[in-house]
Each structure stands twice: as C-alpha cells, then as structure tokens.
Amino acid sequence: MSVFKDPEIYRIVLEIMQTGLYMVDRDQRIQFWNEGAEKITGYFRQDVVGHFCRDLFPPQMERGKNGICEIGGALASVLRDGRPAIAEITLRHKAGHQVLVRIRAIPIRDAAGMVIGAAESIDADPWAFEADRRHRKLASYGCLDEATGVLSSSYIQTHLRENLTTFVEHNIPFSILCFQFDSLGRFKRTYGTGAVNAALRVVAQTVESNLRPTDFVGHSGGSSFLAVLTECNESELYRATERVKNTVNSTKIKWWGDELPVDPTFGGTTVQVGDDEKSIIERAEKVLAENAAADGHCVTMAE
C-alpha cells in the first residue's frame, strides 16, 4: 500500500520538478505549468495558465519543422492520434532568444479512454545549464560582455589566437563567423536605445544557443559579433550558418506590445595556411559586407 495517500503530494512534486512539465486540454489551452517549465521558457505559471499554447509559442519554421504548438506539431498529433510523440524544436524564450529543447508528449485520457488533453515534458539542452554556470564564472573575471551576455571582445580574440596556434601546430581546421545587426540606425531612431540593446542581446544569445558547446561567440563592439567555430571545415561552416540564420530570422523581440523582427547578416570563412588574426577577420568581413549589400538574404562564405 502506498504511503502517499494524499493526491496533493503528487501535484506538489510535479510543480517543483526542474524538468519542464505542462498540460493542455483538447483546445491546447494550458491548464498546468511547473517550475521547470518556468525556468526553461522564462514564463511564470500566472503568465500562461488559461492561455492557448499557440499564443505564447508561435510556430518556428526551421528547416521545414513546425513549432511547438503548430498543427502537425507534437501536441497536435498527440491530441489527434492519441499516440506519444518526441521532437526536438526551438522555442522562443520570454526574453526573446531561441532555445533548443526536446519535448515528449503523451495523451491524457478519461475513464472511457477518450483523449481529453495532453501532457508534455520539456528538456533543455544540458549544455545550456553548464553554459549558464560558465558565463557567471567568466563574468566574475571580467570576460563577459554585460550588454549582450556573450564573451567580451578581448576574450573572443584570445580564442581566435588559440585556434590559429592549434591550426599551425596540428593542422586542425576551424572557422569564424562574423555577424551584425544591419538595421541598427533605423531601429534606434524608431524604437530607441533600449530596443537596440534588447535586439543585440537576443541576436547574440540566439546564435550562441544554436552553435555547439565547443564554439564561442563574442561581442566585437557596436552591432558586430564574432563566433569561433572549433574543428569546423568549410562545408560544416556553411551548414551551421544556414541553421543559425534560419533560427534567428524567425526571432522577434517583444517591445511595448509590438513584436520587432531582427535581421542580422552573416559572413564567414575557414582558416587558411598563413592566416593571422587580421587576415582571417578581413576575409570574413568582406563576405559580410557583400551579403549586407545583397540585403542579407544569402548565405555565402569566403572561398
């Protein structure tokens, strides 16, 4: 016989679990939202309970995949077919940036076996928690850019020099990715400095969360950023840039009731024999300028 006779015990345990858990009814209206879901998404339960899932997490169209609450997504298929589903998706954090999560959805049935809702767990990328801990530590050493939450300009240059040395001594390739927020002037005139700062932070953190744990992103100054992609050749750089660009292009920041799109431009290159810090950055920035002139829509890398 179970010693946990009071059903309230189970509710309390579910509420305080750090794995994200939530439940919806047949219409995908959220009925339950726990602490883990709050931590992963940034939304408190009072923000979401009683609201439709699709209103909080609009579909993210990345590489043809539907978002967390789009018809055809995990929840919709569970409610329609009554079968469990697993998917890896990106969802928009309350702060605006995109986070990669794995979701598992199961149907909730009544006594007659009819599907009356769905329960879903949200697991964040385990690296995200380690990255957060590492960032707090780097901040204490002055190696983090406070405005954007990524590495400082001087520290990302240190990683660039380290990878150049590794390439010379061991011939291990790496790539760099320069990106910038193109509409900085117009954005500032229209919405103000606060919106610019929010946009820069969202762009930087979205890019960082969609690269590998071994890659590094730093703020070069102004609206410019530099990412160092370790052990990354030309074809891998192209694929990574396409993935990141598709994700960032679906990102919007909430600002005084509006949802503002961000439109960064990317340009990258892979290390070549004889490169130093100046030459590899100049090559990437040349492609960046060419892509910006083409309205930032193309993804091209330096040959």
Secondary structure, 3 states (H helix, E strand, C coil): CCCCCCHHHHHHHHHHCCCEEEEEECCCEEEEECHHHHHHHCCCHHHHCCCEHHHHCCCCCECCECCCCCCCCHHHHHHHHCCCEEEEEEEECCCCCEEEEEEEEEEEECCCCCEEEEEEEEEECHHHHHHHHHHHHHHHCCCECCCCCCECHHHHHHHHHHHHHHHHHHCCCCEEEEEEECCHHHHHHHHCHHHHHHHHHHHHHHHHHCCCCCCEEEEEECCEEEEEECCCCHHHHHHHHHHHHHHHHCCEEEECCEEEECCEEEEEEECCCCCCHHHHHHHHHHHHHHHHHCCCCCCCECC
